[in-house]
Amino acid sequence: MVQKVLRGRGKLGRLQEMMDHFGVTRPMVVASERGQKCLPGMDVYFSDFHPNPDFADCVKGAEVFRAAGCDGLISLGGGSAMDTAKGIKAVVMAATPEDALASRLGEDEGVPHIAVPTTAGSGAEATSTAVLFVEGRKVSLRHGALLPQAVVLDGALLDTLPDLQRKSCAMDALCQGIEAYWSPGATGDGQVQAYLAMLGVLDNLRAYLAGDRDAQNAMLYAAYDSGRAVEQNRTTAAHALSYPITQHLGIPHGQACMLVLPILWDHAVNTESALPILMETADRMRLGSEYMGSRLLRGMMIDLGLEVTQMPEDSVLDAIVDDVDLNRVQHHIEPLTKEQIRRIYRRAFTPAQGKDRQVCEDLWKYYGK
């Protein structure tokens, strides 16, 4: 399916045109109470979902959808809203909630989904996957019918985004770009989208955080490209290791991803089989050496104030390590043991010091100049 995409500031004003195109007359808007203010006047809203959406939220949403006689979905927000909407559609399409959980969906019952991201990060608007939780366990629903039929990329919706959310979401998009580029078995088309995502973030981050509206639009497009990249090529260990950090420490998802990704890069640079793709990734990021990648990213985290300066207690670290989905870690550029994962976490929670810290800061300070 080819998505219908509207790009540009103010394009949310053409939402009715998009609804008419897909024959939606009574949509359910999946959005936080704050997000609902962007779409006043709709008849049916659903905001009863968690920041880390639970499958039970989707079951409740499907009940509201059916009871209200809705014929389409509009998700407005970050990845949580969009994944909840995908989960709701899965439950509506499946014979039972258990079938939905197993991604056993029936024929598409004509439930168009229009995704409207209000953050530049997750890229969920471009994927056919919904990341949900069941009794604290992360599950992924994946089915072609879950790809939103349409996307509205309106940079104006980022105008009031809090600073921390801007930073963390940007880190998510950048991580997705890097992981999708070096992902084993990556397709050429996916790597093109990953390349656009990486440079879109790297080239616009400073101006975006300074309030430049053109950079704001570019960041939203880069996040969309990152979603298209992972839809084809998947993420690797950084995302797998990030989820337990968020679950146990409450650190935002994108920040958690970028805490571990530079350490994973540094670890893999000594693995002969991983070296060619690291060299290629560094080259695409306009770096002179594969050894610069991890330091550039750590320098960025220092500059953004996103380092974590306190090591978790041993019991918490044990729980974080135990909760890593080792099946997802297998889809990485090198094999990782549980003990290696523990060491990677320890390094991620240890700030760079002395000369190494200065090198990291300088690489980011002069990047692109």
Secondary structure, DSSP 8 states (H G I E B T S, - for coil): ---EEEESTTGGGGHHHHHHHHT-SSEEEE--HHHHTTSTT-SEEE----SS-BHHHHHHHHHHHHHTT--EEEEEESHHHHHHHHHHHHHHHSSSHHHHHTT---S--S--EEEEESSSS--GGG-SEEEEEETTEEEEEE-GGGS-SEEEE-GGGGTT--HHHHHHHHHHHHHHHHHHHH-TT--HHHHHHHHHHHHHHHHHHHHHHTT-HHHHHHHHHHHHHHHHHHHHH---HHHHHHHHHHHHH---HHHHHHHHHHHHHHHHTT-TTTHHHHHHHHHHTT-S-TTHHHHHHHHHHHHHT----S---HHHHHHHHHTS-HHHHTSSSS---HHHHHHHHHHHTS---HHHHHHHHHHHHTTT-
